[in-house]
Structures are given as structure tokens and as C-alpha cells.
């Protein structure tokens, strides 16, 4: 593990209100390293696959907790 402190992973499911949606879009635009938007209009398996893809991309390869949690 590097000396750099890791930020916690946060998952948020936001209401479909336009103001809330727009606010999170702005956060994602301003801080793309911190916030990823995933369209949840697809079926649950597709959404889950997108979430796992983002997590695998952003977490170190040596962190196998994600694969264990999925098993």
C-alpha cells in the first residue's frame, strides 16, 4: 500500500428528482476522480456490471475483496 491515504468508496443511489440529478451531474463533472454517474435505467445485471467495471478500474489490482464479495 502506498503512503497516500485512500479515500473511502461511497455509493449513492439518488432520487430521480431533476434538481438532485443535476447536482450530481455537476459534482461528477467537477470531480471525475471522485464521482462516477451510472445510468440505472437498464436491467439490474447491466447496472451491476457497470458498477463492478468502475470499481475494478479504480481499485488497486492487489485488492481482491471485490471478487470475494461477488463470489
N, C-alpha and C positions, 0 to 999 in steps of 0.2 A: 504494500500500500504506500502511496506517495505521502509526502509531508503535507500536501494540500488537503485541507479538510473537505470532506464530501458533504454535499448538500443533501438533505433528505428528499426522497421521492414522494411527491404528492399527487394524488389522483383526485380529480374533481369531476363530478357529473353535474352540469349546470342546467338550470331550468331553461325552458325554451322561450323565455321572455326576450324580446328584441334588445332591450337595454342591457340585460345580463350578457347575452350573446355578443353584442357589440363591444362591451367592456373587455371580455376575454379575448376577443379578436385583437383588440388594441394591445393588450398585455403580450400576446403571442408575437405580434409584430414588433413591439418594443424590446422584448426579451426572448428571442427564439431559443436561446440556450436553456431557458428555464421553463418554457411553456410550449406545449405542442397541442394543436387542435386536431381532433379526430372526429370525423363525421360519423355520428351514431345512427344514421338513417338506414344503414344496411342491416342484414341479419346479425344476430349476436356472435356467430362464429367468425364472420368477416371483421366485425369491430374488434373482437378479442385478438384476432391475428394481427391487426394493425397496431394494437396496444403493445403486444409482445414484440413486434418488429421494432418499435420505437425503443422499448426497454432494452432489447438486445443491442441496439445501435449505441445507446447512451451509457450502458453499464459496462464496466471492465469485463473482459473475457474470463478472467480468473474468478469472477463471482458467479458461482453455479447455483446460488439459491433460487433463481428464477426457474431453472429447469427442474429443480427438485420440487418446487411448489406446483408446477404443472403436472408432475407425474402422479 
